[in-house]
Amino acid sequence: MKMMEIIEGGITTPQGFKAAGVHSGVKYRALDLGMVFSEVSASAFVGYTNNEVKAAPVQVMMKENSPKLSAVVINSGNANALTGRRGIEDVIAMKQAVAAELNIDPIEVGVMSTGLIGRFVDMHKIRYGISRAARELDTGREADGLFTEAIMTTDTIKKEYSVRVRLEDGTLTYISVASKGSGMISPHMKVLHGTTLTIVTTDASLSPAFGSKWQEILDNSLNMVSVDGDQSTNDTAILMANGKAGGSFADDDPEFTSALETVMTKIAKTIALDGEGATKLIEVQVTGAESKDDARRAARQIINSPLVKSAIFGSDPNYGRIMMALGNSGCKFNLEDVRLTIKGGDIEVPILDSGAPVFQEERSVEVVRMAMDNKEVIIAVDLALGKESAIGWGCDLTYDYVRINAEYAT
């Protein structure tokens, strides 16, 4: 067996995890409440939104900062954000309801919410959903699918990946991730500090020190995704490690880290591609930066530019918009050294070299247009100043994005 391989699986693939997805009534008909449960208390590593306007679940979980979680409940259809003291009380009530159903400590219950902002949660419906989900907890692909569907809002596809990895000490472990996210996406989540809600389960053992590595992985994956440049009030990413696979701590195991980075990168790209109204995935590859921060800053600025996103949507080879965004990023570079390339499908076109265009003829412009007229478009920028690099993911800005968000509350 390979040291690591992507497998068919979902949130319950790692040993000791169960899940459910039910209809509580918050949404008219669709599934709207998901629950994940670990048979043994799991080490928890959590990243939260850096938005100063934080939803009630984020506020409660950050305050408690529990190093262990046994269950996570996620409701969709209501963000429980800008709901004041009542919102906080509703989160506490959700934790207590889950704890009572599963016979665990409320401190070990995580809560995430997504949906409309500024609406109070209907706790009668939520309590019903929690009770039903607790009874229906199960393992297997059906349970995985129900859970993933229950946490969706404007998502058009389920987002889940699993890997199997053999650690250096011979322990066979599994890592699975399930996520939702389509709009209001530009995460900047910090450990201990539209919406992306992500939960990762693994049966590997991790020590409390793994938190710093989790932050690094978030910075290289979910924090490099942007659909519209707007950071949600609810962004949360939870990693639960229950140690059911046995073996020693996998904190410094390169195979485990590589496997976790793989699923997190895949989920990041899937979120970007499923952005509201999106028709294309944009990948920005920045190399030759003086610092890692500069590389990330440049990639995110290009991805966030409405003009760049609109140009990609229309396959318009207006590379000046890309350079405009780079110039606004605040990263260090010398224009006369910058190289810009656009790739799409089997076509790779050098655009800019030494601060000047490589092409001028109309025929060359059409080749660039053909490269941009692909499902996935890569913008490669070499700053030629250092050795640091970063990759970011986004999507095009379409008519449908405006339509969806003009009608979101109705």
C-alpha positions as CSV (number, residue, x, y, z in Angstrom):
1,M,0.0,0.0,0.0
2,K,1.1,3.6,-0.7
3,M,2.1,5.7,2.3
4,M,-0.8,7.9,1.4
5,E,-3.8,7.5,-0.9
6,I,-7.0,9.4,-1.5
7,I,-10.0,7.1,-0.9
8,E,-13.7,7.0,-1.2
9,G,-15.0,8.2,2.2
10,G,-16.4,10.8,4.4
11,I,-16.5,12.3,7.9
12,T,-17.1,8.9,9.5
13,T,-14.3,7.0,7.7
14,P,-11.8,7.4,10.6
15,Q,-12.4,5.0,13.5
16,G,-14.7,6.0,16.3
17,F,-16.7,8.7,14.5
18,K,-20.4,8.8,13.7
19,A,-22.5,11.4,12.0
20,A,-26.1,12.4,11.1
21,G,-27.9,15.0,9.0
22,V,-31.6,15.8,9.6
23,H,-34.4,18.2,8.9
24,S,-35.2,20.3,12.0
25,G,-37.5,22.8,10.3
26,V,-35.3,25.8,10.2
27,K,-35.3,25.4,6.4
28,Y,-38.6,24.7,4.7
29,R,-37.8,21.2,3.4
30,A,-34.1,20.7,3.1
31,L,-31.8,19.0,5.7
32,D,-30.5,21.7,8.0
33,L,-28.8,20.2,11.0
34,G,-25.7,18.0,11.1
35,M,-23.9,16.3,14.0
36,V,-20.6,14.6,14.4
37,F,-19.8,12.4,17.4
38,S,-16.6,10.8,18.6
39,E,-16.9,7.7,20.7
40,V,-14.0,8.9,22.8
41,S,-13.1,12.4,23.7
42,A,-11.0,13.9,20.8
43,S,-8.2,16.5,20.9
44,A,-9.6,19.6,19.3
45,F,-7.8,22.2,17.2
46,V,-10.0,25.1,16.1
47,G,-9.5,28.1,13.8
48,Y,-12.0,31.0,14.0
49,T,-12.9,34.0,11.9
50,N,-10.8,37.1,12.4
51,N,-13.8,39.3,11.6
52,E,-14.4,41.7,14.6
53,V,-18.2,41.0,14.2
54,K,-18.2,37.4,15.4
55,A,-21.3,35.2,15.5
56,A,-22.6,33.8,18.8
57,P,-21.2,30.3,18.3
58,V,-17.7,31.7,17.6
59,Q,-17.9,33.9,20.7
60,V,-18.9,31.0,23.0
61,M,-16.3,28.6,21.6
62,M,-13.5,31.1,21.8
63,K,-14.3,31.9,25.3
64,E,-14.5,28.3,26.4
65,N,-11.4,27.3,24.3
66,S,-11.9,23.6,25.1
67,P,-8.9,21.4,24.3
68,K,-11.3,18.4,23.9
69,L,-14.4,17.9,21.9
70,S,-16.7,14.8,21.7
71,A,-19.4,16.2,19.4
72,V,-20.0,19.1,17.0
73,V,-23.5,20.3,16.0
74,I,-23.9,22.5,12.9
75,N,-27.2,24.2,11.9
76,S,-27.7,25.8,8.5
77,G,-30.3,28.3,7.5
78,N,-29.5,30.7,10.4
79,A,-26.1,32.2,11.2
80,N,-27.0,33.2,14.8
81,A,-25.0,36.4,14.2
82,L,-25.8,39.9,15.4
83,T,-28.3,38.3,17.9
84,G,-27.0,39.8,21.1
85,R,-27.3,38.1,24.5
86,R,-30.1,35.8,23.3
87,G,-27.8,34.4,20.6
88,I,-25.2,33.5,23.2
89,E,-27.9,31.9,25.4
90,D,-29.1,29.9,22.4
91,V,-25.6,28.5,21.7
92,I,-25.3,27.4,25.3
93,A,-28.7,25.8,25.1
94,M,-27.6,23.9,22.0
95,K,-24.5,22.6,23.8
96,Q,-26.6,21.5,26.7
97,A,-29.1,19.8,24.5
98,V,-26.4,17.8,22.6
99,A,-24.7,16.9,25.9
100,A,-27.9,15.6,27.4
101,E,-28.6,13.5,24.4
102,L,-25.1,12.0,24.2
103,N,-24.3,11.9,27.9
104,I,-21.2,14.1,27.6
105,D,-20.0,17.3,29.2
106,P,-21.4,20.5,27.5
107,I,-17.8,21.9,27.3
108,E,-17.0,19.1,24.9
109,V,-19.7,20.2,22.4
110,G,-18.7,22.4,19.5
111,V,-21.3,24.6,17.7
112,M,-21.2,26.1,14.2
113,S,-24.0,28.0,12.4
114,T,-24.5,29.3,8.9
115,G,-27.2,31.1,7.1
116,L,-29.0,34.4,7.4
117,I,-27.5,37.1,9.8
118,G,-29.6,39.0,12.3
119,R,-32.3,36.3,12.9
120,F,-32.9,34.6,16.2
121,V,-32.7,30.8,16.2
122,D,-35.9,28.9,16.7
123,M,-34.7,26.7,19.6
124,H,-37.9,24.6,19.5
125,K,-36.9,23.4,16.0
126,I,-33.2,23.2,16.9
127,R,-33.8,21.0,20.0
128,Y,-36.0,18.7,17.9
129,G,-33.3,18.4,15.3
130,I,-30.6,17.7,17.9
131,S,-32.7,15.0,19.5
132,R,-33.4,13.4,16.1
133,A,-29.8,13.7,15.0
134,A,-28.5,12.0,18.2
135,R,-30.8,9.1,17.6
136,E,-29.7,8.7,14.0
137,L,-26.0,8.9,14.4
138,D,-24.3,6.2,12.2
139,T,-21.2,5.4,10.2
140,G,-20.9,4.8,6.5
141,R,-21.4,6.7,3.3
142,E,-25.1,7.3,3.8
143,A,-24.4,9.0,7.1
144,D,-21.5,11.0,5.5
145,G,-23.8,12.2,2.8
146,L,-26.6,13.3,5.0
147,F,-24.3,15.2,7.3
148,T,-22.6,17.0,4.4
149,E,-25.9,17.9,2.8
150,A,-27.3,19.2,6.1
151,I,-24.6,21.9,6.5
152,M,-25.0,23.3,3.0
153,T,-26.5,26.7,2.2
154,T,-26.0,28.1,-1.3
155,D,-23.5,25.3,-2.1
156,T,-24.3,23.4,-5.2
157,I,-22.1,20.3,-4.5
158,K,-21.1,18.3,-1.4
159,K,-17.6,19.0,-0.2
160,E,-15.8,16.0,1.3
161,Y,-12.4,14.2,1.0
162,S,-10.7,11.3,2.7
163,V,-7.2,9.9,2.8
164,R,-5.6,6.8,4.2
165,V,-2.0,7.2,5.4
166,R,0.6,4.9,6.9
167,L,2.6,6.7,9.5
168,E,6.3,6.3,10.1
169,D,5.7,4.0,13.1
170,G,3.5,1.8,10.9
171,T,0.1,3.0,12.3
172,L,-2.6,3.0,9.7
173,T,-4.7,6.2,10.1
174,Y,-7.5,8.0,8.2
175,I,-8.2,11.7,7.8
176,S,-11.5,13.0,6.5
177,V,-12.8,16.5,5.9
178,A,-16.3,17.9,5.2
179,S,-16.9,21.5,4.5
180,K,-19.5,24.0,3.3
181,G,-18.9,27.3,1.6
182,S,-20.0,29.2,-1.5
183,G,-20.4,32.9,-0.7
184,M,-19.1,35.5,1.8
185,I,-15.8,33.7,1.6
186,S,-12.4,35.1,2.3
187,P,-11.3,33.3,5.4
188,H,-8.5,34.5,7.7
189,M,-9.0,32.0,10.5
190,K,-6.7,32.0,13.5
191,V,-6.2,29.2,16.0
192,L,-7.2,30.4,19.5
193,H,-8.2,33.7,18.2
194,G,-21.8,32.6,2.8
195,T,-19.2,31.2,5.4
196,T,-16.8,28.4,5.5
197,L,-17.5,25.7,8.1
198,T,-15.1,22.9,8.0
199,I,-14.7,19.8,10.2
200,V,-11.8,17.4,10.0
201,T,-11.9,14.0,11.7
202,T,-8.9,11.7,12.2
203,D,-8.2,8.6,14.3
204,A,-4.6,9.6,14.7
205,S,-3.2,10.8,18.0
206,L,-2.2,14.5,18.2
207,S,-0.7,16.4,21.2
208,P,-1.8,20.0,22.2
209,A,1.4,21.2,20.5
210,F,-0.1,20.4,17.1
211,G,-2.1,23.7,17.2
212,S,0.8,25.7,15.6
213,K,1.0,23.3,12.7
214,W,-2.8,23.4,12.3
215,Q,-2.5,27.2,11.9
216,E,0.2,26.8,9.2
217,I,-2.0,24.3,7.3
218,L,-5.0,26.7,7.5
219,D,-2.8,29.5,6.3
220,N,-1.7,27.4,3.2
221,S,-5.2,26.1,2.4
222,L,-8.5,27.6,3.6
223,N,-7.0,31.0,4.4
224,M,-5.9,31.2,0.7
225,V,-9.4,30.9,-0.7
226,S,-11.5,33.9,-1.7
227,V,-14.8,33.9,-3.5
228,D,-15.7,37.6,-2.9
229,G,-13.2,39.1,-0.5
230,D,-15.7,39.2,2.4
231,Q,-14.7,37.4,5.6
232,S,-17.7,35.8,7.3
233,T,-18.8,36.4,10.8
234,N,-19.0,32.6,11.3
235,D,-15.9,31.0,9.7
236,T,-14.8,28.0,11.8
237,A,-12.5,25.0,11.1
238,I,-12.4,22.2,13.6
239,L,-9.9,19.3,13.6
240,M,-10.9,16.4,15.9
241,A,-8.2,13.7,16.6
242,N,-9.5,10.8,18.8
243,G,-6.4,8.6,18.7
244,K,-8.5,5.4,18.0
245,A,-5.9,4.2,15.5
246,G,-3.3,3.9,18.3
247,G,0.4,4.6,17.8
248,S,2.4,7.5,19.0
249,F,1.6,11.2,18.5
250,A,1.6,12.1,14.8
251,D,2.5,15.8,15.3
252,D,5.9,15.6,13.6
253,D,5.1,12.7,11.2
254,P,5.7,14.1,7.7
255,E,3.3,11.5,6.2
256,F,0.5,12.7,8.4
257,T,1.2,16.4,7.8
258,S,1.3,15.7,4.0
259,A,-2.0,13.8,4.1
260,L,-3.7,16.6,6.1
261,E,-2.4,19.2,3.8
262,T,-3.6,17.2,0.8
263,V,-7.3,17.0,2.0
264,M,-7.3,20.7,3.1
265,T,-5.9,21.9,-0.2
266,K,-8.5,19.8,-2.1
267,I,-11.3,21.1,0.0
268,A,-10.0,24.7,-0.5
269,K,-10.1,24.4,-4.3
270,T,-13.5,22.8,-4.2
271,I,-14.9,25.7,-2.2
272,A,-13.4,28.2,-4.6
273,L,-14.8,26.3,-7.7
274,D,-18.3,26.2,-6.0
275,G,-18.3,29.9,-5.3
276,E,-21.7,31.5,-5.8
277,G,-22.4,31.7,-9.6
278,A,-18.9,30.6,-10.4
279,T,-18.0,29.1,-13.8
280,K,-14.2,28.9,-13.4
281,L,-11.6,28.2,-10.8
282,I,-8.8,30.7,-10.6
283,E,-5.4,29.6,-9.2
284,V,-2.8,32.2,-8.5
285,Q,0.7,30.9,-8.1
286,V,3.2,33.5,-6.7
287,T,6.9,32.6,-6.7
288,G,10.1,34.5,-6.1
289,A,8.7,36.5,-3.2
290,E,11.0,38.0,-0.5
291,S,8.8,36.6,2.3
292,K,5.9,34.2,2.7
293,D,3.7,37.0,3.8
294,D,4.4,38.9,0.6
295,A,3.6,35.8,-1.5
296,R,0.3,35.3,0.3
297,R,-0.5,39.0,0.1
298,A,0.1,39.1,-3.6
299,A,-2.0,36.0,-4.3
300,R,-4.9,37.1,-2.3
301,Q,-5.0,40.6,-3.8
302,I,-5.1,39.2,-7.3
303,I,-7.8,36.7,-6.4
304,N,-9.9,39.3,-4.6
305,S,-9.8,41.9,-7.5
306,P,-13.3,42.2,-9.0
307,L,-11.7,43.4,-12.2
308,V,-9.5,40.3,-12.4
309,K,-12.4,38.0,-11.6
310,S,-14.6,39.7,-14.2
311,A,-11.9,39.4,-16.8
312,I,-11.5,35.7,-16.2
313,F,-15.3,35.3,-16.5
314,G,-15.3,37.0,-19.9
315,S,-12.0,35.4,-21.0
316,D,-10.8,39.0,-21.5
317,P,-6.9,39.0,-21.9
318,N,-6.6,42.3,-20.0
319,Y,-3.4,41.5,-18.0
320,G,-3.1,45.1,-16.9
321,R,-5.8,44.2,-14.3
322,I,-3.6,41.5,-12.8
323,M,-0.6,43.8,-12.6
324,M,-2.9,46.5,-11.1
325,A,-3.9,44.1,-8.3
326,L,-0.3,43.1,-7.7
327,G,0.7,46.7,-7.4
328,N,-2.0,47.2,-4.8
329,S,-0.9,44.2,-2.7
330,G,1.8,45.9,-0.8
331,C,4.3,43.1,-1.5
332,K,7.8,44.0,-2.6
333,F,8.9,43.6,-6.2
334,N,10.8,45.3,-9.0
335,L,8.6,45.7,-12.0
336,E,11.4,45.3,-14.5
337,D,12.0,41.8,-13.0
338,V,8.4,40.5,-12.8
339,R,7.2,37.6,-15.1
340,L,3.6,36.9,-15.7
341,T,2.2,33.7,-17.3
342,I,-1.4,32.6,-17.9
343,K,-2.3,28.9,-18.2
344,G,-5.5,27.1,-19.2
345,G,-5.9,23.6,-20.4
346,D,-2.9,22.6,-22.5
347,I,-2.1,26.3,-23.3
348,E,0.6,28.2,-21.4
349,V,1.2,31.8,-22.5
350,P,4.0,34.1,-21.3
351,I,2.4,37.5,-20.9
352,L,4.9,39.8,-19.3
353,D,8.7,39.6,-18.9
354,S,11.0,42.3,-17.5
355,G,8.0,44.7,-17.1
356,A,7.1,44.6,-20.8
357,P,4.6,42.6,-22.8
358,V,5.8,39.5,-24.6
359,F,3.2,39.7,-27.3
360,Q,1.5,42.5,-29.3
361,E,-0.2,40.8,-32.3
362,E,-3.9,40.1,-32.3
363,R,-3.2,36.4,-33.0
364,S,-1.3,36.2,-29.7
365,V,-4.2,37.9,-27.9
366,E,-6.5,35.2,-29.1
367,V,-4.2,32.5,-27.7
368,V,-4.4,34.2,-24.3
369,R,-8.2,34.3,-24.7
370,M,-8.2,30.6,-25.5
371,A,-6.2,29.8,-22.4
372,M,-8.6,31.8,-20.2
373,D,-11.6,30.1,-21.8
374,N,-11.1,27.0,-19.6
375,K,-12.7,25.6,-16.5
376,E,-9.5,26.2,-14.5
377,V,-7.3,29.2,-15.2
378,I,-3.8,29.6,-13.6
379,I,-2.2,33.0,-13.2
380,A,1.6,32.5,-12.5
381,V,3.5,35.5,-11.1
382,D,7.3,35.3,-10.6
383,L,8.5,38.3,-8.5
384,A,12.1,37.3,-9.0
385,L,13.1,38.7,-5.7
386,G,13.4,35.8,-3.2
387,K,12.6,32.1,-2.6
388,E,9.2,32.2,-1.0
389,S,6.0,31.2,-2.7
390,A,2.2,30.8,-2.2
391,I,-0.8,29.6,-4.0
392,G,-4.3,31.0,-3.7
393,W,-7.7,30.0,-5.1
394,G,-10.7,31.9,-6.2
395,C,-13.4,32.0,-8.8
396,D,-14.7,34.3,-11.5
397,L,-17.3,37.0,-10.9
398,T,-20.5,36.3,-12.8
399,Y,-23.9,37.7,-13.3
400,D,-25.3,34.9,-11.2
401,Y,-23.2,36.0,-8.2
402,V,-25.0,39.3,-8.2
403,R,-28.4,37.7,-8.7
404,I,-27.9,35.2,-5.8
405,N,-26.8,37.8,-3.4
406,A,-29.4,40.4,-4.4
407,E,-32.0,37.8,-3.5
408,Y,-30.3,36.0,-0.6
409,A,-32.6,37.1,2.3
410,T,-35.8,36.5,0.2
